[in-house]
């Protein structure tokens, strides 16, 4: 949404910076920077280009040009002329008429006519993240016009744009880090799912193949035994299908935004109860809405704990309880599986997802405790503070 500062100077810059800080997606940050710059300097057109390594732009966002006009202009510009000068030299450039620039090569067909111009690099240390371009300064009330009817950008405009570019660099860097963190999280989830597929499904399929081969070898000499082996093939195939179905359920993104944490956890427990021989139950007590990050962390910890109980501990019963605690919540997953010695597991380097669960809890300001003994099951508790 465009920024419309009530007054100039510091208040206008503050409004622009706050608008940028509210965005986390790179594309949204770029668009907010451009809109903020155009409003801040009262320009007709604004653009921000993020260069690639091939002489072009990885991203190029504009403001002041309609979607139809932008499509008519054609492909993204290359790094040449005034655009290249700002990017390569990393210095601001302010011109009364951009058409007088020594490397000016004219506008593409359907490109709007631009006269007065200001450009500012967006820099993080030694890295040039992009460049801001603004054109056609509007004349406010009482503004002095030049001979050609334009107002022109001033030294004060350049100072304001430099401050905005400094904050834009921070916002853009943070957005990139956020997206990188999300990519790493997705990569970790993919690795976990791949590991589950290998452990839970491929072993079943290997056993199924061996059993089928045994049945084929016995069908002529011992039909009765072959019949028994074929029954085993059917059972193994059913187990493999159940395992695969459970993994696929975990692959689907949790509908936290649509259904909420309680409904999502109940669905997860119901599905696991259907596809496994163990009894999986879920109960919720006085649970209020929590910050999105805390709800996602609780869901992922519950999934990991239920996975461990069913696949590794071979539990016959798994109870999941989510209970409101003040502004926050307490999640408890109890199973009657084989249990383990947490100290011995850490020494052996086999964490059963415990490190991941503790990281998720700590990442949202929560805590996680694990109680377990060989032969006595496991209780995992995670508490989050709420909002």
TORKOL-4160 file (C-alpha; in steps of 0.2 Angstrom, whole numbers, padded with zeros to 4 digits, m for minus):
387
<pt num="1" X="0000" Y="0000" Z="0000"/>
<pt num="2" X="0008" Y="0017" Z="m0005"/>
<pt num="3" X="0015" Y="0028" Z="0009"/>
<pt num="4" X="0007" Y="0045" Z="0011"/>
<pt num="5" X="0017" Y="0054" Z="0024"/>
<pt num="6" X="0007" Y="0068" Z="0032"/>
<pt num="7" X="0023" Y="0079" Z="0033"/>
<pt num="8" X="0040" Y="0079" Z="0025"/>
<pt num="9" X="0057" Y="0075" Z="0032"/>
<pt num="10" X="0060" Y="0063" Z="0046"/>
<pt num="11" X="0041" Y="0058" Z="0048"/>
<pt num="12" X="0040" Y="0053" Z="0030"/>
<pt num="13" X="0056" Y="0043" Z="0031"/>
<pt num="14" X="0050" Y="0035" Z="0047"/>
<pt num="15" X="0033" Y="0030" Z="0039"/>
<pt num="16" X="0043" Y="0023" Z="0024"/>
<pt num="17" X="0055" Y="0013" Z="0035"/>
<pt num="18" X="0040" Y="0006" Z="0046"/>
<pt num="19" X="0031" Y="0000" Z="0030"/>
<pt num="20" X="0047" Y="m0009" Z="0024"/>
<pt num="21" X="0050" Y="m0018" Z="0041"/>
<pt num="22" X="0032" Y="m0025" Z="0040"/>
<pt num="23" X="0036" Y="m0036" Z="0025"/>
<pt num="24" X="0046" Y="m0052" Z="0025"/>
<pt num="25" X="0045" Y="m0058" Z="0007"/>
<pt num="26" X="0058" Y="m0051" Z="m0005"/>
<pt num="27" X="0046" Y="m0046" Z="m0018"/>
<pt num="28" X="0035" Y="m0037" Z="m0006"/>
<pt num="29" X="0050" Y="m0028" Z="0001"/>
<pt num="30" X="0055" Y="m0022" Z="m0016"/>
<pt num="31" X="0038" Y="m0016" Z="m0020"/>
<pt num="32" X="0036" Y="m0007" Z="m0004"/>
<pt num="33" X="0053" Y="0001" Z="m0006"/>
<pt num="34" X="0048" Y="0008" Z="m0023"/>
<pt num="35" X="0031" Y="0014" Z="m0018"/>
<pt num="36" X="0039" Y="0022" Z="m0002"/>
<pt num="37" X="0053" Y="0031" Z="m0013"/>
<pt num="38" X="0040" Y="0038" Z="m0025"/>
<pt num="39" X="0029" Y="0045" Z="m0012"/>
<pt num="40" X="0043" Y="0051" Z="m0002"/>
<pt num="41" X="0051" Y="0061" Z="m0016"/>
<pt num="42" X="0034" Y="0065" Z="m0024"/>
<pt num="43" X="0040" Y="0058" Z="m0041"/>
<pt num="44" X="0029" Y="0052" Z="m0056"/>
<pt num="45" X="0039" Y="0036" Z="m0059"/>
<pt num="46" X="0050" Y="0025" Z="m0048"/>
<pt num="47" X="0059" Y="0008" Z="m0051"/>
<pt num="48" X="0071" Y="m0003" Z="m0042"/>
<pt num="49" X="0082" Y="m0016" Z="m0051"/>
<pt num="50" X="0091" Y="m0030" Z="m0043"/>
<pt num="51" X="0105" Y="m0035" Z="m0054"/>
<pt num="52" X="0109" Y="m0053" Z="m0059"/>
<pt num="53" X="0127" Y="m0060" Z="m0065"/>
<pt num="54" X="0123" Y="m0059" Z="m0083"/>
<pt num="55" X="0121" Y="m0041" Z="m0087"/>
<pt num="56" X="0103" Y="m0040" Z="m0083"/>
<pt num="57" X="0091" Y="m0039" Z="m0069"/>
<pt num="58" X="0085" Y="m0054" Z="m0058"/>
<pt num="59" X="0071" Y="m0043" Z="m0052"/>
<pt num="60" X="0064" Y="m0026" Z="m0058"/>
<pt num="61" X="0049" Y="m0018" Z="m0049"/>
<pt num="62" X="0041" Y="m0002" Z="m0054"/>
<pt num="63" X="0028" Y="0011" Z="m0047"/>
<pt num="64" X="0018" Y="0024" Z="m0057"/>
<pt num="65" X="0016" Y="0012" Z="m0072"/>
<pt num="66" X="0000" Y="0002" Z="m0075"/>
<pt num="67" X="0001" Y="m0017" Z="m0078"/>
<pt num="68" X="m0005" Y="m0014" Z="m0096"/>
<pt num="69" X="0009" Y="0000" Z="m0099"/>
<pt num="70" X="0022" Y="m0012" Z="m0091"/>
<pt num="71" X="0017" Y="m0026" Z="m0103"/>
<pt num="72" X="0018" Y="m0015" Z="m0118"/>
<pt num="73" X="0036" Y="m0009" Z="m0114"/>
<pt num="74" X="0042" Y="m0026" Z="m0116"/>
<pt num="75" X="0056" Y="m0037" Z="m0108"/>
<pt num="76" X="0066" Y="m0031" Z="m0093"/>
<pt num="77" X="0080" Y="m0018" Z="m0097"/>
<pt num="78" X="0098" Y="m0023" Z="m0097"/>
<pt num="79" X="0112" Y="m0016" Z="m0087"/>
<pt num="80" X="0117" Y="m0002" Z="m0099"/>
<pt num="81" X="0117" Y="0017" Z="m0099"/>
<pt num="82" X="0112" Y="0026" Z="m0084"/>
<pt num="83" X="0106" Y="0010" Z="m0075"/>
<pt num="84" X="0124" Y="0003" Z="m0077"/>
<pt num="85" X="0132" Y="0019" Z="m0071"/>
<pt num="86" X="0123" Y="0018" Z="m0054"/>
<pt num="87" X="0126" Y="0000" Z="m0052"/>
<pt num="88" X="0144" Y="m0002" Z="m0057"/>
<pt num="89" X="0150" Y="0014" Z="m0049"/>
<pt num="90" X="0139" Y="0013" Z="m0033"/>
<pt num="91" X="0136" Y="0032" Z="m0033"/>
<pt num="92" X="0120" Y="0042" Z="m0033"/>
<pt num="93" X="0116" Y="0052" Z="m0049"/>
<pt num="94" X="0105" Y="0067" Z="m0051"/>
<pt num="95" X="0101" Y="0075" Z="m0068"/>
<pt num="96" X="0089" Y="0089" Z="m0073"/>
<pt num="97" X="0086" Y="0079" Z="m0089"/>
<pt num="98" X="0091" Y="0061" Z="m0091"/>
<pt num="99" X="0091" Y="0063" Z="m0110"/>
<pt num="100" X="0107" Y="0073" Z="m0109"/>
<pt num="101" X="0116" Y="0059" Z="m0101"/>
<pt num="102" X="0131" Y="0054" Z="m0112"/>
<pt num="103" X="0126" Y="0036" Z="m0113"/>
<pt num="104" X="0108" Y="0039" Z="m0116"/>
<pt num="105" X="0101" Y="0028" Z="m0130"/>
<pt num="106" X="0083" Y="0033" Z="m0130"/>
<pt num="107" X="0067" Y="0024" Z="m0123"/>
<pt num="108" X="0059" Y="0008" Z="m0129"/>
<pt num="109" X="0043" Y="0009" Z="m0138"/>
<pt num="110" X="0028" Y="0013" Z="m0127"/>
<pt num="111" X="0040" Y="0018" Z="m0113"/>
<pt num="112" X="0034" Y="0034" Z="m0104"/>
<pt num="113" X="0044" Y="0050" Z="m0107"/>
<pt num="114" X="0056" Y="0054" Z="m0092"/>
<pt num="115" X="0065" Y="0070" Z="m0089"/>
<pt num="116" X="0072" Y="0075" Z="m0072"/>
<pt num="117" X="0080" Y="0060" Z="m0064"/>
<pt num="118" X="0088" Y="0053" Z="m0048"/>
<pt num="119" X="0096" Y="0036" Z="m0045"/>
<pt num="120" X="0103" Y="0029" Z="m0029"/>
<pt num="121" X="0112" Y="0012" Z="m0026"/>
<pt num="122" X="0106" Y="0001" Z="m0012"/>
<pt num="123" X="0121" Y="m0006" Z="m0004"/>
<pt num="124" X="0125" Y="m0018" Z="0010"/>
<pt num="125" X="0144" Y="m0016" Z="0014"/>
<pt num="126" X="0153" Y="m0020" Z="m0002"/>
<pt num="127" X="0138" Y="m0029" Z="m0010"/>
<pt num="128" X="0127" Y="m0019" Z="m0022"/>
<pt num="129" X="0110" Y="m0026" Z="m0019"/>
<pt num="130" X="0101" Y="m0015" Z="m0032"/>
<pt num="131" X="0097" Y="0003" Z="m0037"/>
<pt num="132" X="0083" Y="0015" Z="m0035"/>
<pt num="133" X="0078" Y="0026" Z="m0050"/>
<pt num="134" X="0065" Y="0040" Z="m0049"/>
<pt num="135" X="0059" Y="0052" Z="m0063"/>
<pt num="136" X="0048" Y="0067" Z="m0066"/>
<pt num="137" X="0048" Y="0076" Z="m0050"/>
<pt num="138" X="0030" Y="0083" Z="m0047"/>
<pt num="139" X="0028" Y="0101" Z="m0042"/>
<pt num="140" X="0019" Y="0104" Z="m0026"/>
<pt num="141" X="0010" Y="0119" Z="m0020"/>
<pt num="142" X="0021" Y="0134" Z="m0023"/>
<pt num="143" X="0035" Y="0123" Z="m0031"/>
<pt num="144" X="0046" Y="0132" Z="m0044"/>
<pt num="145" X="0046" Y="0126" Z="m0061"/>
<pt num="146" X="0060" Y="0126" Z="m0074"/>
<pt num="147" X="0059" Y="0133" Z="m0091"/>
<pt num="148" X="0053" Y="0116" Z="m0097"/>
<pt num="149" X="0039" Y="0115" Z="m0084"/>
<pt num="150" X="0048" Y="0102" Z="m0073"/>
<pt num="151" X="0053" Y="0105" Z="m0055"/>
<pt num="152" X="0068" Y="0094" Z="m0053"/>
<pt num="153" X="0075" Y="0084" Z="m0039"/>
<pt num="154" X="0084" Y="0093" Z="m0025"/>
<pt num="155" X="0099" Y="0090" Z="m0014"/>
<pt num="156" X="0087" Y="0087" Z="0000"/>
<pt num="157" X="0078" Y="0074" Z="m0011"/>
<pt num="158" X="0095" Y="0065" Z="m0013"/>
<pt num="159" X="0098" Y="0065" Z="0006"/>
<pt num="160" X="0081" Y="0058" Z="0009"/>
<pt num="161" X="0083" Y="0045" Z="m0004"/>
<pt num="162" X="0100" Y="0040" Z="0003"/>
<pt num="163" X="0093" Y="0037" Z="0020"/>
<pt num="164" X="0079" Y="0027" Z="0013"/>
<pt num="165" X="0091" Y="0017" Z="0003"/>
<pt num="166" X="0101" Y="0013" Z="0018"/>
<pt num="167" X="0086" Y="0006" Z="0027"/>
<pt num="168" X="0080" Y="m0003" Z="0011"/>
<pt num="169" X="0097" Y="m0012" Z="0011"/>
<pt num="170" X="0093" Y="m0019" Z="0029"/>
<pt num="171" X="0075" Y="m0023" Z="0025"/>
<pt num="172" X="0080" Y="m0032" Z="0009"/>
<pt num="173" X="0094" Y="m0042" Z="0017"/>
<pt num="174" X="0082" Y="m0047" Z="0031"/>
<pt num="175" X="0070" Y="m0053" Z="0018"/>
<pt num="176" X="0083" Y="m0063" Z="0009"/>
<pt num="177" X="0088" Y="m0071" Z="0026"/>
<pt num="178" X="0070" Y="m0075" Z="0030"/>
<pt num="179" X="0068" Y="m0084" Z="0013"/>
<pt num="180" X="0084" Y="m0093" Z="0015"/>
<pt num="181" X="0079" Y="m0099" Z="0032"/>
<pt num="182" X="0063" Y="m0105" Z="0025"/>
<pt num="183" X="0072" Y="m0114" Z="0011"/>
<pt num="184" X="0083" Y="m0123" Z="0023"/>
<pt num="185" X="0068" Y="m0128" Z="0034"/>
<pt num="186" X="0059" Y="m0135" Z="0018"/>
<pt num="187" X="0075" Y="m0144" Z="0014"/>
<pt num="188" X="0076" Y="m0152" Z="0031"/>
<pt num="189" X="0058" Y="m0157" Z="0030"/>
<pt num="190" X="0062" Y="m0166" Z="0013"/>
<pt num="191" X="0077" Y="m0175" Z="0021"/>
<pt num="192" X="0066" Y="m0181" Z="0035"/>
<pt num="193" X="0052" Y="m0187" Z="0023"/>
<pt num="194" X="0065" Y="m0196" Z="0012"/>
<pt num="195" X="0073" Y="m0204" Z="0028"/>
<pt num="196" X="0055" Y="m0210" Z="0033"/>
<pt num="197" X="0051" Y="m0217" Z="0016"/>
<pt num="198" X="0067" Y="m0226" Z="0016"/>
<pt num="199" X="0065" Y="m0233" Z="0034"/>
<pt num="200" X="0046" Y="m0236" Z="0033"/>
<pt num="201" X="0042" Y="m0241" Z="0016"/>
<pt num="202" X="0057" Y="m0247" Z="0006"/>
<pt num="203" X="0061" Y="m0261" Z="0019"/>
<pt num="204" X="0043" Y="m0267" Z="0018"/>
<pt num="205" X="0044" Y="m0267" Z="m0001"/>
<pt num="206" X="0060" Y="m0277" Z="0000"/>
<pt num="207" X="0052" Y="m0290" Z="0011"/>
<pt num="208" X="0037" Y="m0290" Z="0000"/>
<pt num="209" X="0049" Y="m0294" Z="m0015"/>
<pt num="210" X="0058" Y="m0308" Z="m0006"/>
<pt num="211" X="0042" Y="m0316" Z="0000"/>
<pt num="212" X="0034" Y="m0315" Z="m0018"/>
<pt num="213" X="0050" Y="m0324" Z="m0025"/>
<pt num="214" X="0048" Y="m0337" Z="m0011"/>
<pt num="215" X="0030" Y="m0340" Z="m0016"/>
<pt num="216" X="0034" Y="m0342" Z="m0034"/>
<pt num="217" X="0048" Y="m0355" Z="m0030"/>
<pt num="218" X="0035" Y="m0365" Z="m0020"/>
<pt num="219" X="0020" Y="m0364" Z="m0031"/>
<pt num="220" X="0024" Y="m0381" Z="m0040"/>
<pt num="221" X="0032" Y="m0391" Z="m0027"/>
<pt num="222" X="0023" Y="m0385" Z="m0011"/>
<pt num="223" X="0006" Y="m0376" Z="m0015"/>
<pt num="224" X="0001" Y="m0375" Z="0003"/>
<pt num="225" X="0016" Y="m0366" Z="0008"/>
<pt num="226" X="0015" Y="m0355" Z="m0007"/>
<pt num="227" X="m0002" Y="m0350" Z="m0002"/>
<pt num="228" X="0004" Y="m0345" Z="0015"/>
<pt num="229" X="0018" Y="m0335" Z="0007"/>
<pt num="230" X="0005" Y="m0326" Z="m0004"/>
<pt num="231" X="m0005" Y="m0321" Z="0011"/>
<pt num="232" X="0011" Y="m0314" Z="0019"/>
<pt num="233" X="0013" Y="m0304" Z="0002"/>
<pt num="234" X="m0004" Y="m0297" Z="0004"/>
<pt num="235" X="m0001" Y="m0292" Z="0022"/>
<pt num="236" X="0016" Y="m0284" Z="0018"/>
<pt num="237" X="0008" Y="m0274" Z="0004"/>
<pt num="238" X="m0006" Y="m0268" Z="0015"/>
<pt num="239" X="0007" Y="m0262" Z="0028"/>
<pt num="240" X="0018" Y="m0253" Z="0015"/>
<pt num="241" X="0002" Y="m0244" Z="0009"/>
<pt num="242" X="m0002" Y="m0239" Z="0026"/>
<pt num="243" X="0016" Y="m0233" Z="0030"/>
<pt num="244" X="0016" Y="m0223" Z="0013"/>
<pt num="245" X="m0001" Y="m0215" Z="0017"/>
<pt num="246" X="0005" Y="m0209" Z="0034"/>
<pt num="247" X="0020" Y="m0201" Z="0026"/>
<pt num="248" X="0010" Y="m0193" Z="0013"/>
<pt num="249" X="m0001" Y="m0185" Z="0026"/>
<pt num="250" X="0014" Y="m0178" Z="0034"/>
<pt num="251" X="0020" Y="m0171" Z="0018"/>
<pt num="252" X="0004" Y="m0160" Z="0016"/>
<pt num="253" X="0006" Y="m0143" Z="0024"/>
<pt num="254" X="m0004" Y="m0142" Z="0040"/>
<pt num="255" X="m0020" Y="m0131" Z="0038"/>
<pt num="256" X="m0016" Y="m0121" Z="0053"/>
<pt num="257" X="m0022" Y="m0104" Z="0045"/>
<pt num="258" X="m0039" Y="m0112" Z="0040"/>
<pt num="259" X="m0043" Y="m0125" Z="0054"/>
<pt num="260" X="m0032" Y="m0119" Z="0069"/>
<pt num="261" X="m0020" Y="m0129" Z="0079"/>
<pt num="262" X="m0033" Y="m0140" Z="0089"/>
<pt num="263" X="m0042" Y="m0146" Z="0073"/>
<pt num="264" X="m0026" Y="m0149" Z="0064"/>
<pt num="265" X="m0019" Y="m0160" Z="0078"/>
<pt num="266" X="m0035" Y="m0169" Z="0080"/>
<pt num="267" X="m0034" Y="m0173" Z="0061"/>
<pt num="268" X="m0016" Y="m0179" Z="0062"/>
<pt num="269" X="m0020" Y="m0190" Z="0077"/>
<pt num="270" X="m0036" Y="m0197" Z="0068"/>
<pt num="271" X="m0026" Y="m0202" Z="0053"/>
<pt num="272" X="m0012" Y="m0210" Z="0062"/>
<pt num="273" X="m0025" Y="m0220" Z="0073"/>
<pt num="274" X="m0033" Y="m0226" Z="0056"/>
<pt num="275" X="m0017" Y="m0232" Z="0048"/>
<pt num="276" X="m0008" Y="m0239" Z="0063"/>
<pt num="277" X="m0013" Y="m0253" Z="0074"/>
<pt num="278" X="m0009" Y="m0243" Z="0089"/>
<pt num="279" X="m0022" Y="m0232" Z="0098"/>
<pt num="280" X="m0019" Y="m0213" Z="0095"/>
<pt num="281" X="m0029" Y="m0201" Z="0104"/>
<pt num="282" X="m0030" Y="m0182" Z="0106"/>
<pt num="283" X="m0038" Y="m0171" Z="0119"/>
<pt num="284" X="m0038" Y="m0152" Z="0120"/>
<pt num="285" X="m0042" Y="m0142" Z="0136"/>
<pt num="286" X="m0044" Y="m0123" Z="0137"/>
<pt num="287" X="m0033" Y="m0119" Z="0122"/>
<pt num="288" X="m0033" Y="m0101" Z="0115"/>
<pt num="289" X="m0026" Y="m0094" Z="0099"/>
<pt num="290" X="m0007" Y="m0093" Z="0099"/>
<pt num="291" X="0006" Y="m0084" Z="0088"/>
<pt num="292" X="0008" Y="m0093" Z="0071"/>
<pt num="293" X="0026" Y="m0098" Z="0074"/>
<pt num="294" X="0022" Y="m0106" Z="0091"/>
<pt num="295" X="0007" Y="m0116" Z="0084"/>
<pt num="296" X="0018" Y="m0122" Z="0069"/>
<pt num="297" X="0032" Y="m0127" Z="0082"/>
<pt num="298" X="0019" Y="m0137" Z="0093"/>
<pt num="299" X="0012" Y="m0146" Z="0077"/>
<pt num="300" X="0029" Y="m0151" Z="0071"/>
<pt num="301" X="0035" Y="m0157" Z="0088"/>
<pt num="302" X="0019" Y="m0167" Z="0090"/>
<pt num="303" X="0021" Y="m0175" Z="0073"/>
<pt num="304" X="0039" Y="m0180" Z="0077"/>
<pt num="305" X="0035" Y="m0187" Z="0094"/>
<pt num="306" X="0020" Y="m0197" Z="0087"/>
<pt num="307" X="0032" Y="m0203" Z="0073"/>
<pt num="308" X="0045" Y="m0209" Z="0086"/>
<pt num="309" X="0032" Y="m0218" Z="0097"/>
<pt num="310" X="0024" Y="m0227" Z="0082"/>
<pt num="311" X="0039" Y="m0231" Z="0071"/>
<pt num="312" X="0053" Y="m0233" Z="0084"/>
<pt num="313" X="0045" Y="m0236" Z="0101"/>
<pt num="314" X="0032" Y="m0248" Z="0094"/>
<pt num="315" X="0019" Y="m0241" Z="0106"/>
<pt num="316" X="0002" Y="m0248" Z="0108"/>
<pt num="317" X="m0005" Y="m0232" Z="0114"/>
<pt num="318" X="m0001" Y="m0214" Z="0111"/>
<pt num="319" X="m0010" Y="m0200" Z="0120"/>
<pt num="320" X="m0008" Y="m0182" Z="0114"/>
<pt num="321" X="m0015" Y="m0168" Z="0125"/>
<pt num="322" X="m0014" Y="m0149" Z="0122"/>
<pt num="323" X="m0019" Y="m0139" Z="0137"/>
<pt num="324" X="m0020" Y="m0120" Z="0139"/>
<pt num="325" X="m0007" Y="m0113" Z="0152"/>
<pt num="326" X="m0010" Y="m0094" Z="0155"/>
<pt num="327" X="m0007" Y="m0085" Z="0139"/>
<pt num="328" X="0002" Y="m0100" Z="0132"/>
<pt num="329" X="0000" Y="m0119" Z="0130"/>
<pt num="330" X="0007" Y="m0136" Z="0136"/>
<pt num="331" X="0008" Y="m0150" Z="0124"/>
<pt num="332" X="0011" Y="m0168" Z="0131"/>
<pt num="333" X="0014" Y="m0184" Z="0121"/>
<pt num="334" X="0013" Y="m0200" Z="0131"/>
<pt num="335" X="0016" Y="m0217" Z="0124"/>
<pt num="336" X="0018" Y="m0235" Z="0131"/>
<pt num="337" X="0032" Y="m0240" Z="0120"/>
<pt num="338" X="0049" Y="m0248" Z="0123"/>
<pt num="339" X="0056" Y="m0231" Z="0130"/>
<pt num="340" X="0075" Y="m0227" Z="0130"/>
<pt num="341" X="0088" Y="m0219" Z="0141"/>
<pt num="342" X="0090" Y="m0201" Z="0135"/>
<pt num="343" X="0107" Y="m0200" Z="0142"/>
<pt num="344" X="0113" Y="m0215" Z="0132"/>
<pt num="345" X="0105" Y="m0209" Z="0116"/>
<pt num="346" X="0114" Y="m0193" Z="0117"/>
<pt num="347" X="0131" Y="m0202" Z="0120"/>
<pt num="348" X="0127" Y="m0214" Z="0105"/>
<pt num="349" X="0123" Y="m0199" Z="0094"/>
<pt num="350" X="0106" Y="m0206" Z="0090"/>
<pt num="351" X="0094" Y="m0192" Z="0095"/>
<pt num="352" X="0077" Y="m0198" Z="0088"/>
<pt num="353" X="0073" Y="m0181" Z="0083"/>
<pt num="354" X="0075" Y="m0174" Z="0100"/>
<pt num="355" X="0088" Y="m0161" Z="0095"/>
<pt num="356" X="0075" Y="m0155" Z="0081"/>
<pt num="357" X="0061" Y="m0154" Z="0094"/>
<pt num="358" X="0072" Y="m0144" Z="0106"/>
<pt num="359" X="0077" Y="m0132" Z="0093"/>
<pt num="360" X="0059" Y="m0129" Z="0088"/>
<pt num="361" X="0054" Y="m0126" Z="0106"/>
<pt num="362" X="0068" Y="m0114" Z="0109"/>
<pt num="363" X="0065" Y="m0105" Z="0093"/>
<pt num="364" X="0049" Y="m0099" Z="0098"/>
<pt num="365" X="0054" Y="m0095" Z="0116"/>
<pt num="366" X="0047" Y="m0112" Z="0123"/>
<pt num="367" X="0054" Y="m0127" Z="0132"/>
<pt num="368" X="0054" Y="m0145" Z="0130"/>
<pt num="369" X="0057" Y="m0160" Z="0142"/>
<pt num="370" X="0059" Y="m0178" Z="0139"/>
<pt num="371" X="0055" Y="m0192" Z="0152"/>
<pt num="372" X="0059" Y="m0210" Z="0147"/>
<pt num="373" X="0066" Y="m0226" Z="0153"/>
<pt num="374" X="0069" Y="m0243" Z="0144"/>
<pt num="375" X="0052" Y="m0253" Z="0145"/>
<pt num="376" X="0042" Y="m0238" Z="0153"/>
<pt num="377" X="0037" Y="m0228" Z="0138"/>
<pt num="378" X="0040" Y="m0209" Z="0135"/>
<pt num="379" X="0033" Y="m0193" Z="0140"/>
<pt num="380" X="0037" Y="m0177" Z="0130"/>
<pt num="381" X="0031" Y="m0160" Z="0136"/>
<pt num="382" X="0033" Y="m0144" Z="0126"/>
<pt num="383" X="0027" Y="m0127" Z="0134"/>
<pt num="384" X="0026" Y="m0111" Z="0124"/>
<pt num="385" X="0023" Y="m0093" Z="0132"/>
<pt num="386" X="0009" Y="m0087" Z="0120"/>
<pt num="387" X="0008" Y="m0069" Z="0114"/>
